[in-house]
Amino acid sequence: MNSASQLIDEKLLPAPSPAPVDRVSRIRFQTSHWDLDPAITFLNHGSYGAVPRAVLEAQNRMRARMEREPVRFYKVDLERLMDGVREVLGSFLNCDPSSLAPVPNATMGIASIFSSTEFKAGDEILLTDHEYQSGVNELDRMAKAIGVKVVFAKVPFPIQSPDQVFDAVMAAVTPRTKLAMISQITSGSSLIFPVGRLVPALKAKGVEVIVDGAHGPGQIPVDLKELDPTYYVGSLHKWMSAPKGTAFLQVSKEKQKSFRPVYLSSRANKIRADRELFLRDFDYHGTLDYSGFLVVPEAIAYLSRLLPGGWSELMRRNHDLIVKGRDIVTKAIGAEPSCPDHMLGTMASIILPEPPQNMKGRPSLYDDPMQDALIHNHGVVAPIWRVGGNDRRIVRISAQAYNTLDQYETLAVALVKELQAEGSLTGSSQRKAG
Ligand SMILES: Cc1ncc(COP(=O)(O)O)c(C=O)c1O
């Protein structure tokens, strides 16, 4: 983290403020750091994050630099700036900076891994039934084009122990399994999967492993040297609160020589003795706005100074808050926790009762009419999805530095009201939220 503080502009960083504990302190804290609308109850940091104002200002300065001399910026400066970011990110994730490849989003990172891997018909790619849809969509396309077989390990939800994930994944390995893609923290069901045990066990069976860490960095500590997967994909706009359009790939040493992005830039054919092709391919992949990635060090440093205990205090505080927030919501609607507390990072998914038959299939502006109702009738932003093999309807909640317990109470009251209106919550299955 030392190099992070060297790269940042000290003027931007306020002294650590006390963590907010109630509505008044939250609004003060939130509006001094974030541009989020204080009138909404924002409980979905997990989807697109939220960028602190100071980080956006740093990005604007980077953009101004780019616009002063665009040709110099792209042709000369970009590569050196990228190396600076790799240094800081590498130290945050404990990995070799030269193994890091910036990508605009996790989806492109995952697609690059698939396109760089030589598959033949009949090869099996192992996922769980909790994986994110973009990777699944790409694999469906490959199944049709190449004849690879996508195998889903069925992970129960609700779940009692990480052993159930481990056993389900390992039981689905066959001699044809070439590659496995496992989330470090699942998107819809918000579960920490035991990737620390799965990576060595899968590699011992000759299976290459992608750890999908879109939700990892910033929710839980990530140590890539210790984890040592074949590939790791992480998002930076989510729990690192970096600008949108920022993600990274980590590619193991033995794969870097043959690894190429899913599409090649105009520079891809220019061989240079002084710089590895792997670095050059990912320094520049066409004319994009790289300013978001270039201020990742500011985001890392900024969040590290939000609370006196730095990143570890921030992650611990957010975890404790999500455990309490989940408790409030589950009790209010008469639900059971869908996993033990230790399988949660800073998000939780709570299983909702099913709507009555006549309420199914209604149109929705978002992902489910219940989500529309929470936003429109209560100003609460929390996604409602269907997850896992058994398609359970859930509400997912997030906890970031700007959230406080009263917001989960607001959600609980809103949910009780809307579930009753829908006809899916009977008096006996709830206690009054408050
Ligand atoms: C687990 C997981 N993997 C991959 C992705 C894809 O990220 P993006 O849409 O930024 O490409 C997401 C997005 O939320 C995710 O949650």
The ligand as an ORCA input file, in Angstrom:
! r2SCAN-3c Opt
* xyz 0 1
  C     -19.428    -12.844    -10.296
  C     -19.435    -11.922    -11.494
  N     -18.681    -12.234    -12.548
  C     -18.633    -11.452    -13.643
  C     -19.359    -10.286    -13.714
  C     -19.308     -9.454    -14.966
  O     -18.910     -8.155    -14.693
  P     -19.077     -7.029    -15.830
  O     -20.549     -6.927    -16.106
  O     -18.525     -5.816    -15.192
  O     -18.327     -7.476    -17.007
  C     -20.179     -9.922    -12.643
  C     -20.994     -8.691    -12.691
  O     -21.683     -8.313    -11.791
  C     -20.216    -10.769    -11.495
  O     -20.982    -10.472    -10.447
*
